[in-house]
Amino acid sequence: MSSTTKIVLSGYYGFDNIGDEAVLYSILSALRKEIKDVEVTVLSNNPDKTKALYSVKSVNRWKLKEVAKVIKESDMLISGGGSLLQDVTSGKTIPYYLAIVKIAQFYKKKVVFYSQGIGPVDKNFSRWLIKSVVNKVDGIYVRDAASKKLLEEIGIKRPIGAALDPVLGIEMPEEAKRLESTKTVGIYIRPWMDEAHDKNLVENMLPGLMFLLEQGYGLCFIPMHYEQDREIAHTLAKAVKQAASQNEKIDKELLDRKIEIIDKMLSIQEVLVYTSSFEMVIGMRLHSLIMAAASKVPVLALSYDPKVTQFMREMELENCLNTTELTKQNFLEALQKVEKTKEEQKEHLQKILEAKKERIYLPIKRIKELV
């Protein structure tokens, strides 16, 4: 009889979204560290790439016969992390992920939810589905208090563990300080809702970014979800260059060196290297903020989704602005505050992570008990 523990991992993997790939990377690292002789099969949108990147087995997440086969041959299904159970982006998201769970339950496999962010869940059918399926899983761990509250409101009676996003425990690459001699701010924005929202976002960020350039900072734009984010990164960078070219306080000869777009698809390690070397991070993407916090880099959050606000509350950080309420004035003031209190925020992040680090590993403890 084989002593190998076979685990199937379900999530939003293989879509070239660095945030979700970082979640996958972090979960795999924890499994390999804590469970001897573990074999992981990842359900992926791009199985070949996932196999190559993480040295795992992988099957196409859309081929349910293959998915059912690997689950049948496994010991456990892990669902998560990320924001899997929400019906804002699509009404098909919750049925898909819970169908994977139902397959595991049909074959009497253990199921653990690994530090998931739950919600928003607006549809009655979604709520009924969550209640009927999640009440039968073997371990439920969420990454924030709002997710726990929502599951309880929906009617989940099983114990719900208050964990943290696994990326907070990510290990930094050895070369992660290669840019530390530069004075650079990392900017991670994404398109959201419609053109009017994105146009307002760009316009309202300009005075604050001028302030940073006047103070001698460089600006580095990182598209975390490359295909989605690169266009708005270019739009904002172009607007910044145009405004800076008319600003007498900014050295025009340095503009090309001071404003940079990393216009390529980056690996997790590359994003970590950049993020950990920045003086500050301005982030819309949740995992840009999580990677920054893990690196003790001060952040200003631009919240387009409740999950961003919840993370900032969990880290006890105040510098969080809703993108729909963003103005030139409140962005500039918030940025000036972060810039002024960088050292205090670094110390705060060091203390808060030390105080809460055990919660990062709560799901893995339960998984070890079950296997």
N, C-alpha and C positions, 0 to 999 in steps of 0.2 A: 504493500500500500504506500502510495506516494506521500511524503511529508510536506510537499509543496502546497502552500496556501494560494488558491486561485481566486483573484478578486477582479470583478468587472467594474469599471469606472465610467459613469454616465455624467455628461455635462455639456456645456457649449464649447466643445473642443474641435479644433481643425478648421476654424473660420478666420484665422489670422488676426484674432483680437488678442493683443498682448496681455491685457488684463486677465482674460480667461485662461490663456496659456500659462500665465504666472501662477494661477490657482492650481492648474494641473501639475505644473513643475513642483509646487510646494507640497501638494498631497503625495505625489510620487516619492519625493525626498523623505517625507515623514514615514511612509509605509516601508520604504527600503531600510530606513534607519532602525525602525522599531520591530519589524516582523522578519524573522529569519526565513530565508527561502520563500519569498513571495513572488508570484507571477501575476502581473497586471495586464488586463486587456482593456484598452480604451475604446469607447464608442466615439468615432470621429467622423467629421465631415470630409476629412482628407486622410484616410488611414495610412497611406504610404508615407506621407510627410510626418505624421505623428509617430509612426514606427521609427523613422530615421532620427527624429529629434530626441526622443526620450528612451529609446531602446526598450520598447514595450511591444506586446502584441496589440493589434488594432483591427477593428472591423468597421465597415460602413454603418453609421448610425441609422441610416434610412432603410437598410435591408433587414427587416424585422425577423426574417427566418434565420439569418446569420446571428443576429443579436440574441434571439431566443436560444440558439444552439450553444453559444458561449456562456450564456447565463446558466443554462441547464448543467453545463460541465464545471461550473464554478462553485465556490463556497460562499460567496457573498457579493452583493451589489452595493457599491457606494454611489449615492446620488449627490452630486455637488462638486465643489461649492458654486459660488456665483448666485445670480438672481434667476433661478430656474422656474420657480412657481410665481409667475406674475402674468397678468393678461393685458398689459398695456401695449406691448409691442405686437402681440398677435394673440388671437383667441385659441390658436392651436398649440401654444407653448405648454400650457399646463396639461392638456390631454396627452401630449407626446411624452413628457417626462414621467407622468404618472402611469402611462401605459408600460413603460420600461419597468417601473416598480411592480406593477401587477404581474408582469411576466415572471419576475423573480419570486413573487409571492406564490404564484401558481406552482412553481417548482420547489417551493418550500425552502427558499434561500434566505439567509439573513440579509436585512437591508438597513443601511445607516445613511442618514442625511448628514452631510459633512459641511458644517459651517455655512449653511445657506442663508441668503437674504430673501425673505418672503415678501411678496407684494410689489406694487399694489395689486389687489385682487378685487375687481369691481363686479364681475358677473356672478349671478347666483349659482349658475351651473358649475363655475370654477370652484366656488366655495364648497358646494356639495361634493364635488369630486375629491377635493383635498381632504375633507372630513372623512369620507368613506375609505380612502386609501391610506392616508398618513396615520390614522389611528391603529394601523396594524403593523407598522414598521418597528424595528428593534432598537433603533437609536436615533434620536432627533436632536440635532445641534444647529443652532442659528447663530448668526454673526452680530446681531444687535438686538436691543431691547424691543424695538418696534416690531421686528419679525416674530419674536416670542409672543408679544401681546396680540398680534393679528392671528396667529395660529390658535391661541386660546379663545379669541372671539369667534373664530370659525367653528370651534368645538373639538379641538384636539385635546384628548384627556391623558395621553401618554406623557411621561416626563419630557420636558424640553430643556436641553442644556444650553446655557448662555456661553457660547464659545466666542472666538474672534476669527476674522478672516485669516486663512492659513498663510497668506502672503506676508502678513506681519512677522512671520517667523522665517522668512526666506533668507538664505545665506548669501551674503554679498560676494561677488567674484573677487579674486585676489587683486585684480587690476582696477578695482572700483574707485580708486582715487586719482585716476590718471589725468583728470581735468582740474584738480584741486587748486592749481595756481591761477586759474582764471576766475573772474568775478562775473558769473553768469547766472541768469534766471531761466529756469526751464518752464516752458509754456505748453500745456497739454489741453487743447480745446477740441471740441467736436461739433458737428452740425446738429441742430435740434429743432424739431417742430416744422419751421418754415423759413423762407428767405428773410422775412421781416425780422424774426427773432435773431437770425445770424447777423443781419446787417446792424441791428441795434447793439449786439454783443461787440462787434468790431468797433463801432463808433464810440461806445462807452468805455472801451478799454484803452483807447488811444492816449488820453491825457496821463493816465497812470504809467503806461509804457514809456511815454516821453520823460516822465519823472525819473524812471529807472535809467534811461540812457543819459540823462543829464547828470545823474549820480555816478556815472562811469560803468554801469553794468552792461554786459552783453545780453542779448536775448536769443534763446535757442528754442525753436519750435519742434516738438516731437509729435508726429502723427502715430498714436498708439494703435489705432485700427486704421492701417495705412490707406486702404481704398476709401474709407469714409472720411478720414480726417485731413488728408493732404490738401484738398481744395480750400477749406476754410483756413488752414495754416498759411497757405500761400496768399490768400486774400488779406489776412491780418498783417502778415509780414510786409506785403506791398504797401498797405495803408500806413504802416509804421515808417517805412523808408520815405514815403512821400511827405509825411508830416515832419519827419526828422530833417529832411533836406531844407526845410524852411525855418528850422529852429536854430537861432544864432548861438545857442549854448552848446550845441553838439558838433563835434569835429566831423565834417563831411567825409574826410579822407578815411576815417575809420569805420564808416557805416557798413560796408560790405563785410568787415570782420566782426562787427558788433551785432549784426542781425543774421542769424543762420537758421536754415530749415534742414532738418535731417530727412532728406527726401528719398527715403528707401525703407523697405520693410526691415525692421530691426528684430534681432533675437531678444529673448528675455534678458540674457546676460548683458547685451549691449544697452538695453534700456536701463538696467540697474547701474551700469557704469556711468552713464550720463546723469541719471537721477541723483545718485549718491554724491556726485561731484558739484552739483548746483548749490549756489548760495541760498536760493529760495525756489519754490515751485508754485506756479499758478496752475491749478488743475480743475478741469471739468470731469475728466475720466476718473472714476473712482479709484482704480488701481494705480494711477499716477500719484494720488494722495497717499495711498497705502504704502507704495514703494518708498515715497519720500519719508513718511513717518518711520518706516522700518530702518531707514538710513539716517534718522534724526535730522532731516532737512526741514526747515520752516516752510509752512504752506499757507496759501490763500486759496480756499475752495470756492468754485463757482458751481452752485448746486442746480442741476437741471432735473434731478430725480431725488426722491426722499432718501434713497440709499446713501447719497453723498452727505446729506445733512445728518443722517444717523451715525455715519462713521465719525464725523467731526465731533458730535456729542459724545460718542464712545471714547474718543481720545481727549475729551474735555478741552477742545480747541474752539475759540470763538470766531476765528476769521473765516466766516462762511457767508457768501452772498447768493441769493436766489437769482438765477440768470434772467427771470422775467421781471425782476425788480431792480435790475442793475442800472445805475446811472453813472455818468462821468465822475460825479462828486463822491458817491459812496465807494466806488472802486478805487479812486485815487486815495481816499482817506484810509481805506482798509489796507491798501498796499503800503502806504507810508507807515502805518502802525506795525505791520509785519516786518518791514525793513528796519524799523527802529528797535524792535524787540527780538531780533534774530537769536541772540545768545540765550535769552530767557526761554524762548520756545524750544531751542535745542535741549536745554536742561530739563524742561517739562516733558518732552518726548522721551528722554532717557528714563525719567522716573516713572512715567505712566506705563511704558512698555515693560519695565522691570516688575511693576506691581501687578500687571495683568498677563504676563507671558504664559502662565500655566493654563490660562483659558484657551490659548491657541491650540493646545495639544489635547483638549478634552475628547474630541472625536476619536483620536487615535487610541486613547486609552480604552474606550468602549469597544473599538474594533478588535483590539488585542484580547479583550475578555471574550468576545464572541467567537473568535477563531481558535 
